[in-house]
Amino acid sequence: MLRFFLLFLVIQAVLFGVELLGPVQAVFIMPWTGLLATFSANLVQFFDADVTAYSNVIQSTTNGFGVAIQPGCNGVEASIILVAAILAFPAPWRPKLAGLAIGILAVQAVNVLRIVSLFYLGQWNMQWFEFAHLYLWQALIMLDVLVVWLLWVRYLARKGLIRMPHAA
Amino acid sequence: MRLSLVGLFLLKAIAWFLACLFVWYQLGNVVTLPVALLAKATVASVFPAWAEGVEKAGTTLVLLTGLEVTGVAGTPAGQVAVLTPEVEFMKYGYGLPLLIALLLASNARGLLAKAALGAVALLPFQVWGVCFDWLKQVAIDTGAAPFSATARELIAFGYQFGYLVLPALVPVMLWVAMDRRFLSAFVLEATLEGETENPDNKGGSADGQGSDAHP
């Protein structure tokens, strides 16, 4: 347990530090954030034509309300935590790589749900928007990471890729 | 359809979190108090030259400084103001309802003791968040205090880490450490399911790559 925790902390601190570097922000984080805004707006346009996206902003063309997706709201930190949890766990590489690919996709999918829900929540009530933005979704995204990791560990156990634990 | 242990755990965790979040939000004024005291002691010992005290206004923590700034929006040109950065504590404090929700969802033994221990264990990380938020305002947003470029980079890292990662991650790590019984039962259930579906799994993986389930 201690080895896992230490390895997990080191990996995620390093990845988080790398994420904050200027060149990484310019080459990956900002373009990814813009892409996320465009994708979210395109998704919303399936059922609401009065939505547009530019740069990292999703905006309603009817009431002008918009949300800017900032670094920190793009699911990258949650993905980093999942990556660290999977890499730190003792398992063969093939299921690790599969877990990373599927897991990051799952985290980003929930983050898109978060962005879309906040976009509509903000148009309805700004107090609820703030509450959901600052507290509710922050924790729900982390729960998502935890559940994805648990499902991955469950897969490993079912496939016999980790040994049965001793009675605790 | 039978819910798996993970599915049931997720549903219970979300339901308990919503309930705990509501109670915690109502108690905001109280839960802010210990962090205010610890943060005050921290800045007073680390920055005695300019940190003069901390005022608590509800859930907002105000750092009183001896630092002077000019060009503040809404004041006449050239007028000097004293910097008093404010931090809304609650955005660093929601880890407590999350931890209690996880403990409730996993039916942890000794819930009250673990929740109390968790609340204490979360405090340093909440103080981290509040102090680095103040520091970011002092060193980066206003540049009121003289910090080197390297120190400002470290403050930026500490602030981002304290805001984006620690508040949600630490309660999950505490839960994993406090309720290993749930994880053991969870891995055991999955292992037995796997052995029922494929008896070849018994005793580890066929390719010999099986690892210890206890990380």
Interface residues (C-beta under 8 A of the other chain):
Chain A: M1 R3 F4 F5 Q12 A13 F16 G17 L20 G72 E77 I81 A88 F89 P90 A91 P92 F131 L134 Y135 L136 Q138 A139 L140 I141 M142 L143 V145 L146 V147 L150 L151 V153 R154 Y155 L156 A157 R158 K159 G160 L161 I162 R163 M164 P165 H166 A167 A168
Chain B: S4 V6 F9 L10 A13 I14 F17 L18 L21 Y25 M90 K91 Y94 P97 L98 A156 F157 Q160 F161 Y163 L164 V165 P167 A168 L169 V172 M173 A177 R180 R181 L183 S184 F186 V187 L188 A190 T191 E193 G194 E195 E197 N198 D200 N201 K202 G203 G204 S205 A206 D207 Q209 G210 S211 D212 A213 H214 P215
